[in-house]
């Protein structure tokens, strides 16, 4: 996974499978803002669609895998992608969990 992809060498691109995973993750993580922009523009107000959290989670996990398992192995990259992965996973959990009809007012879960 750390050796260059041969079929890309003919066009002068030196890319390993791990780097391809990392670059794809970074692009996905960045493109989530385009999704958020389009959803907000459509709604006429700031919104964060579920796809934003899926892209956040997938992108940060892909970049995290790159920093953990490739020759790069960079602690800064690991930390930089660990927190967004946790945040996106938790946000997806909150968005996907079944909601009950009672106790869902603005004070639900608020501390005294």
C-alpha positions as CSV (number, residue, x, y, z in Angstrom):
1,X,0.0,0.0,0.0
2,X,3.0,2.3,0.2
3,X,4.3,1.5,-3.3
4,X,3.3,3.9,-6.1
5,X,0.4,2.9,-8.3
6,X,2.1,1.8,-11.6
7,X,-0.7,2.7,-14.0
8,X,-0.5,6.4,-12.9
9,X,3.3,6.6,-13.4
10,X,2.9,7.1,-17.2
11,X,1.3,10.5,-16.7
12,X,3.9,11.5,-14.1
13,X,1.8,11.1,-11.0
14,X,3.4,9.4,-8.0
15,X,0.6,8.2,-5.9
16,X,0.4,5.3,-3.4
17,X,-2.8,3.7,-2.5
18,X,-2.6,5.2,1.0
19,X,-2.0,8.7,-0.4
20,X,-5.0,8.1,-2.7
21,X,-7.1,7.3,0.4
22,X,-5.8,10.3,2.2
23,X,-6.4,12.7,-0.7
24,X,-9.9,11.3,-1.3
25,X,-10.6,11.8,2.4
26,X,-9.3,15.4,2.4
27,X,-11.4,16.2,-0.7
28,X,-14.5,14.7,0.8
29,X,-14.0,16.5,4.1
30,X,-13.6,19.8,2.2
31,X,-16.5,19.2,-0.2
32,X,-18.9,18.8,2.7
33,X,-18.9,22.6,2.9
34,X,-20.3,22.8,-0.7
35,X,-23.1,20.4,0.4
36,X,-23.8,22.6,3.4
37,X,-23.7,25.8,1.3
38,X,-26.2,24.4,-1.3
39,X,-28.6,23.1,1.4
40,X,-28.5,26.5,3.2
41,X,-29.0,28.3,-0.1
42,X,-32.0,26.1,-0.9
43,X,-33.5,26.5,2.6
44,X,-32.8,30.3,2.8
45,X,-31.2,29.8,6.2
46,X,-28.2,28.0,7.7
47,X,-28.8,24.3,7.8
48,X,-26.5,21.3,8.1
49,X,-27.9,18.3,6.1
50,X,-27.2,14.7,7.1
51,X,-25.0,14.3,4.1
52,X,-22.6,16.8,5.7
53,X,-22.1,14.5,8.7
54,X,-21.7,11.4,6.5
55,X,-19.0,13.2,4.4
56,X,-17.3,14.5,7.6
57,X,-17.1,11.0,9.0
58,X,-16.0,9.3,5.9
59,X,-13.5,12.0,5.0
60,X,-11.9,12.3,8.5
61,X,-11.8,8.4,8.8
62,X,-10.0,8.1,5.5
63,X,-7.5,10.9,6.3
64,X,-7.1,9.3,9.8
65,X,-6.3,5.9,8.2
66,X,-3.7,7.6,6.0
67,X,-2.0,9.2,8.9
68,X,-2.1,6.0,11.0
69,X,-1.2,3.3,8.5
70,X,0.8,4.8,5.7
71,X,4.5,5.7,5.8
72,X,3.5,9.2,6.8
73,X,2.4,8.3,10.4
74,X,2.0,11.8,11.6
75,X,0.7,12.5,15.1
76,X,-0.5,16.0,14.1
77,X,-2.6,14.4,11.3
78,X,-4.0,11.8,13.6
79,X,-5.1,14.5,16.1
80,X,-6.4,16.7,13.4
81,X,-8.8,14.0,12.1
82,X,-9.7,12.2,15.3
83,X,-11.9,14.9,16.8
84,X,-13.8,15.6,13.6
85,X,-14.5,11.9,13.2
86,X,-15.8,11.7,16.8
87,X,-17.9,14.8,16.4
88,X,-19.4,13.6,13.1
89,X,-20.2,10.2,14.4
90,X,-21.9,11.7,17.5
91,X,-23.9,14.1,15.3
92,X,-25.0,11.3,13.1
93,X,-26.0,9.3,16.2
94,X,-28.1,12.2,17.4
95,X,-29.7,12.7,14.0
96,X,-30.5,9.0,13.4
97,X,-31.7,7.9,16.8
98,X,-35.4,7.4,17.3
99,X,-37.0,10.4,18.9
100,X,-39.8,10.1,21.4
101,X,-42.8,12.4,21.3
102,X,-42.6,13.4,25.0
103,X,-39.9,15.5,26.6
104,X,-38.7,16.9,23.3
105,X,-39.2,20.6,24.2
106,X,-36.4,23.2,24.4
107,X,-35.6,22.3,28.0
108,X,-35.2,18.5,27.3
109,X,-31.9,17.4,28.6
110,X,-31.0,20.9,30.0
111,X,-29.2,21.0,33.3
112,X,-30.8,22.9,36.2
